[in-house]
């Protein structure tokens, strides 16, 4: 494979990776946080924020987080409905 072709493949891979990363982060913002409501079904939250980065469950309760320790949205669900939500670092 030529050096020029390798550079083209590497550039394409980097471009695709940056698009995917920015698309995921793009949903985690103050505007979408303001759309969240108590009682909202889990499926509607996912349609707003995308799939959670981390979820844990215990006895009918589910705690999900989008983001990391610096910028995140945390939502607690009971019976697949939002009962509490909080955020940090949104813009």
C-alpha positions as CSV (number, residue, x, y, z in Angstrom):
1,X,0.0,0.0,0.0
2,X,1.4,3.4,-0.9
3,X,2.2,6.1,1.6
4,X,-0.3,8.4,0.0
5,X,-3.1,5.8,0.4
6,X,-2.1,5.1,4.0
7,X,-2.3,8.9,4.8
8,X,-5.8,9.1,3.1
9,X,-7.1,6.1,5.1
10,X,-5.7,7.6,8.4
11,X,-7.2,11.0,7.6
12,X,-10.6,9.4,6.9
13,X,-10.5,7.3,10.1
14,X,-9.7,10.4,12.1
15,X,-12.5,12.4,10.5
16,X,-15.0,9.7,11.1
17,X,-13.9,9.3,14.8
18,X,-14.2,13.1,15.4
19,X,-17.7,13.2,13.9
20,X,-18.8,10.3,16.1
21,X,-17.4,11.8,19.2
22,X,-18.9,15.2,18.5
23,X,-22.3,13.7,17.7
24,X,-22.5,11.9,21.0
25,X,-21.4,15.0,23.0
26,X,-23.7,17.2,21.1
27,X,-26.8,15.8,22.8
28,X,-25.5,16.4,26.3
29,X,-26.2,20.1,26.6
30,X,-28.3,22.5,28.7
31,X,-31.0,22.7,26.1
32,X,-31.6,18.9,26.1
33,X,-31.3,18.8,30.0
34,X,-34.1,21.4,30.1
35,X,-36.3,19.0,28.1
36,X,-36.1,16.3,30.8
37,X,-39.2,15.9,33.1
38,X,-40.1,13.9,36.1
39,X,-42.2,10.9,35.0
40,X,-40.7,10.8,31.5
41,X,-40.2,7.3,30.2
42,X,-36.7,5.9,29.8
43,X,-37.2,5.5,26.0
44,X,-38.0,9.2,25.7
45,X,-34.8,10.2,27.6
46,X,-32.8,8.0,25.3
47,X,-34.4,9.7,22.3
48,X,-33.2,13.0,23.7
49,X,-29.7,12.1,25.0
50,X,-28.8,8.9,23.2
51,X,-27.8,5.7,25.0
52,X,-26.3,6.2,28.5
53,X,-22.6,5.8,29.1
54,X,-23.3,3.8,32.3
55,X,-26.3,2.3,34.1
56,X,-26.7,0.3,37.2
57,X,-29.9,-1.4,38.5
58,X,-31.2,-2.6,41.8
59,X,-34.7,-3.7,42.9
60,X,-36.7,-1.9,40.2
61,X,-34.5,1.2,40.3
62,X,-32.1,2.3,37.6
63,X,-29.4,5.0,37.8
64,X,-27.9,6.1,34.5
65,X,-25.2,8.6,33.6
66,X,-24.3,10.3,30.4
67,X,-20.8,11.8,30.2
68,X,-17.9,11.7,32.7
69,X,-17.0,13.2,36.1
70,X,-16.5,16.7,34.7
71,X,-19.5,17.0,32.5
72,X,-22.5,14.7,33.0
73,X,-26.2,14.2,33.3
74,X,-27.4,11.7,35.9
75,X,-30.9,10.3,35.9
76,X,-32.6,7.9,38.3
77,X,-35.5,5.8,37.1
78,X,-38.2,3.8,39.0
79,X,-40.3,1.5,36.9
80,X,-38.7,3.0,33.7
81,X,-39.9,6.5,34.6
82,X,-37.6,9.5,35.6
83,X,-37.8,10.2,39.4
84,X,-34.7,12.4,39.8
85,X,-32.1,14.1,37.5
86,X,-29.1,16.3,38.0
87,X,-26.2,17.6,35.9
88,X,-22.8,19.3,36.0
89,X,-20.7,21.2,33.5
90,X,-23.3,21.7,30.8
91,X,-23.3,24.6,28.4
